[in-house]
Amino acid sequence: MMAESANGASRHGERGSREMEEGAMSVRTVLCFGDSNTYGYDPEGVASGTRFRYPFDVRWPGVLQGLLGPEWRIVEEGLCGRTTVHRDPFEGGLCGLDDISVALASAQPIDCVVLMLGTNDMKTCFNLSANDIARGIESLVLAVKRFPWAVGCPSPKVLIVSPPHVGKGVDKVVLSSFGDHSVRVSHEVARSYRVIAEEQTCAFLDAAGVCDPSPVDHIHLTPEGHEALAHAVKGTLEELFRP
């Protein structure tokens, strides 16, 4: 009887474990891989010397988590200064292509990777065209597709988000790394990103169509911008995973 009871308990434990695993797998995981606008850099707070980063519930990944609810898990992976594939000559550790494999390995299993990078590729020190910046985002898409996913972790969908525009007047900001070229190319990248998305069968969203940069530094989003972007990403994700 004790053996039967132990076996029964074992079977019950295995069944409960399977149910827990199935319940856990029903939660969709979204990795948001980006730069300071994903990190939540607060331009007004920095200018006033009061705050460097927006709270979680103000940053667009946090707003997105609130909008989507407990059936989704939003993983923030934003880093100030991060580029797509380029190495900043003034500061190390900012190349997205170097970082993405660690982010994927840490967050897997992942249902969708949201890539919103490119603004820092517009810096005057790089002097890149819109097409070259788009090739950088393509390299990240390919890194996701070629990643050696663990057993039970299928390759995720990818959402490419073309970054917000760089505002006029950015060159007037003290020690700005951006100039007129940055402003111009920021209005050109969406078309190139869309082509990459089509070629790589990714979803696409143009952030510049839903949010504008802060008038304080002409680069980073306001709380209203984060809110608008979160709603736009939510709609795109829901469309992407619609049965």
C-alpha positions as CSV (number, residue, x, y, z in Angstrom):
1,M,0.0,0.0,0.0
2,M,2.8,2.4,0.9
3,A,4.5,1.6,-2.5
4,E,1.2,2.3,-4.3
5,S,0.8,5.5,-2.3
6,A,4.3,6.6,-3.2
7,N,3.8,5.8,-6.9
8,G,0.5,7.6,-6.8
9,A,2.1,10.6,-5.2
10,S,4.9,10.5,-7.8
11,R,2.4,10.4,-10.6
12,H,0.4,13.2,-9.1
13,G,3.7,15.2,-8.7
14,E,4.6,14.6,-12.3
15,R,1.1,15.6,-13.5
16,G,1.2,18.7,-11.4
17,S,4.7,19.5,-12.7
18,R,3.5,19.1,-16.3
19,E,0.5,21.3,-15.6
20,M,2.7,24.0,-14.1
21,E,5.0,23.8,-17.1
22,E,2.1,24.1,-19.5
23,G,0.7,27.0,-17.6
24,A,4.1,28.7,-17.6
25,M,4.4,28.2,-21.4
26,S,1.1,29.9,-21.9
27,V,2.7,33.2,-20.9
28,R,4.2,34.9,-23.9
29,T,7.7,36.4,-23.4
30,V,8.8,39.5,-25.2
31,L,12.4,40.7,-25.2
32,C,12.7,44.4,-25.8
33,F,16.3,45.0,-27.0
34,G,17.1,48.6,-27.5
35,D,19.0,51.7,-26.4
36,S,18.3,54.6,-24.0
37,N,14.7,55.0,-25.2
38,T,14.1,51.4,-24.1
39,Y,16.2,51.9,-21.0
40,G,14.0,54.9,-20.1
41,Y,16.4,57.8,-20.0
42,D,14.7,60.8,-18.6
43,P,16.0,64.0,-20.5
44,E,14.1,66.5,-18.3
45,G,15.2,64.7,-15.1
46,V,18.8,64.7,-16.2
47,A,18.6,68.4,-17.2
48,S,17.2,69.3,-13.8
49,G,19.5,67.0,-11.9
50,T,16.7,65.1,-10.3
51,R,16.4,61.8,-12.1
52,F,18.3,59.7,-14.7
53,R,15.7,57.1,-15.5
54,Y,11.9,57.0,-15.7
55,P,10.1,54.6,-13.3
56,F,9.2,51.2,-14.7
57,D,5.5,52.1,-15.1
58,V,6.5,55.1,-17.3
59,R,9.0,53.4,-19.5
60,W,7.4,51.9,-22.6
61,P,8.2,48.3,-21.8
62,G,6.7,48.8,-18.4
63,V,3.6,50.4,-19.8
64,L,3.4,47.6,-22.3
65,Q,3.5,45.1,-19.5
66,G,0.6,46.8,-17.8
67,L,-1.4,46.9,-21.0
68,L,-0.9,43.3,-21.9
69,G,-1.4,41.9,-18.4
70,P,-0.1,38.7,-16.7
71,E,-0.4,36.5,-19.7
72,W,2.7,38.3,-21.1
73,R,6.2,38.8,-19.7
74,I,8.0,41.8,-20.9
75,V,11.8,41.7,-20.5
76,E,13.6,45.0,-20.7
77,E,17.1,45.0,-22.3
78,G,17.8,48.7,-22.9
79,L,21.3,50.2,-22.8
80,C,22.2,53.9,-23.2
81,G,24.3,54.5,-26.2
82,R,23.8,51.0,-27.7
83,T,24.2,50.8,-31.5
84,T,23.2,48.0,-33.9
85,V,26.7,46.7,-34.9
86,H,29.1,49.6,-34.6
87,R,31.7,50.3,-31.9
88,D,31.6,53.7,-30.4
89,P,35.1,55.3,-30.6
90,F,34.6,57.1,-27.3
91,E,33.0,54.4,-25.1
92,G,33.2,50.7,-25.1
93,G,30.6,47.9,-24.6
94,L,27.8,49.5,-26.7
95,C,27.7,47.2,-29.8
96,G,24.3,45.5,-29.9
97,L,25.6,42.6,-32.0
98,D,28.0,41.8,-29.2
99,D,25.3,41.8,-26.6
100,I,22.3,40.2,-28.2
101,S,23.4,36.5,-27.8
102,V,23.7,37.0,-24.0
103,A,20.2,38.7,-23.9
104,L,18.6,35.9,-25.9
105,A,20.2,33.1,-23.8
106,S,19.2,34.8,-20.5
107,A,15.5,35.4,-21.5
108,Q,14.7,32.2,-23.5
109,P,12.2,30.8,-24.2
110,I,11.1,33.9,-26.1
111,D,8.0,34.4,-28.2
112,C,9.0,37.7,-29.8
113,V,12.1,39.9,-29.9
114,V,11.4,43.6,-30.3
115,L,14.4,45.4,-31.9
116,M,14.4,49.2,-31.5
117,L,17.9,50.4,-32.3
118,G,19.5,52.8,-34.8
119,T,19.4,56.2,-33.2
120,N,23.0,56.0,-31.9
121,D,24.1,54.8,-35.4
122,M,23.0,58.3,-36.5
123,K,25.8,60.0,-34.5
124,T,28.1,62.2,-36.5
125,C,31.1,60.0,-35.7
126,F,29.6,57.2,-37.7
127,N,28.2,59.3,-40.6
128,L,26.1,56.4,-41.9
129,S,23.4,56.4,-44.5
130,A,19.9,55.1,-43.8
131,N,20.6,51.9,-45.7
132,D,23.8,51.2,-43.8
133,I,21.9,51.7,-40.5
134,A,19.2,49.3,-41.7
135,R,21.9,46.7,-42.6
136,G,22.9,46.9,-38.9
137,I,19.4,46.0,-37.8
138,E,19.4,43.2,-40.3
139,S,22.5,41.8,-38.7
140,L,20.6,41.6,-35.4
141,V,17.7,39.9,-37.0
142,L,20.0,37.3,-38.5
143,A,21.7,36.9,-35.0
144,V,18.2,36.0,-33.6
145,K,17.5,33.6,-36.4
146,R,20.9,31.8,-36.1
147,F,21.0,31.7,-32.3
148,P,21.4,28.1,-31.0
149,W,18.1,27.9,-29.1
150,A,17.8,25.4,-26.2
151,V,15.6,22.4,-26.5
152,G,11.9,23.4,-26.2
153,C,12.7,27.0,-27.2
154,P,11.6,27.7,-30.8
155,S,12.9,30.6,-32.7
156,P,10.9,33.7,-31.8
157,K,9.1,36.2,-34.1
158,V,10.9,39.5,-34.6
159,L,9.4,43.0,-34.5
160,I,11.6,45.7,-36.0
161,V,10.8,49.2,-34.7
162,S,12.3,52.0,-36.6
163,P,13.4,54.7,-34.1
164,P,11.8,58.1,-33.4
165,H,13.1,61.1,-35.4
166,V,16.0,63.1,-34.1
167,G,14.7,66.6,-33.5
168,K,16.0,69.8,-35.1
169,G,18.2,71.7,-32.7
170,V,20.0,68.6,-31.4
171,D,23.3,70.2,-32.6
172,K,22.7,73.0,-30.1
173,V,22.8,70.6,-27.1
174,V,26.1,70.9,-25.2
175,L,28.6,68.2,-26.4
176,S,25.9,66.7,-28.6
177,S,27.0,63.6,-30.6
178,F,24.3,64.4,-33.2
179,G,24.0,67.0,-36.0
180,D,22.2,68.0,-39.1
181,H,23.1,64.7,-40.8
182,S,21.5,62.8,-37.8
183,V,18.3,64.7,-38.2
184,R,18.1,64.1,-41.9
185,V,18.9,60.4,-41.8
186,S,16.4,59.9,-38.9
187,H,13.7,60.8,-41.4
188,E,15.0,58.2,-43.9
189,V,15.6,55.1,-41.9
190,A,12.0,53.9,-41.7
191,R,11.8,53.2,-45.4
192,S,15.0,51.1,-45.2
193,Y,13.9,49.3,-42.1
194,R,10.6,48.4,-43.7
195,V,12.5,46.8,-46.6
196,I,14.6,44.8,-44.2
197,A,11.5,43.7,-42.4
198,E,9.9,42.5,-45.6
199,E,13.0,40.7,-46.7
200,Q,13.4,38.9,-43.4
201,T,9.7,38.3,-42.8
202,C,9.6,40.4,-39.7
203,A,6.8,42.6,-38.3
204,F,7.5,46.3,-38.6
205,L,6.5,49.5,-36.7
206,D,7.6,53.0,-37.3
207,A,8.0,54.7,-33.9
208,A,8.3,58.1,-35.5
209,G,4.7,57.8,-36.6
210,V,3.4,57.6,-33.0
211,C,5.9,59.6,-30.8
212,D,8.2,62.5,-30.9
213,P,11.5,63.2,-29.1
214,S,11.6,65.5,-26.1
215,P,12.2,69.2,-26.8
216,V,14.8,69.2,-24.0
217,D,17.4,67.1,-25.9
218,H,15.7,66.2,-29.2
219,I,16.6,62.5,-28.8
220,H,14.8,60.9,-25.9
221,L,11.1,60.2,-25.4
222,T,8.8,62.0,-23.0
223,P,6.4,60.1,-20.7
224,E,3.7,60.7,-23.3
225,G,6.0,59.3,-26.0
226,H,6.6,56.2,-24.0
227,E,2.8,55.7,-23.5
228,A,2.1,56.2,-27.2
229,L,4.8,53.8,-28.2
230,A,3.7,51.1,-25.8
231,H,0.1,51.3,-27.2
232,A,1.5,51.0,-30.7
233,V,3.7,48.0,-29.8
234,K,0.8,46.3,-28.1
235,G,-1.4,46.6,-31.2
236,T,1.4,45.2,-33.3
237,L,2.0,42.3,-31.0
238,E,-1.6,41.4,-30.8
239,E,-1.9,41.4,-34.6
240,L,1.3,39.3,-34.8
241,F,0.0,36.6,-32.4
242,R,-3.6,36.7,-33.6
243,P,-4.8,33.0,-34.1
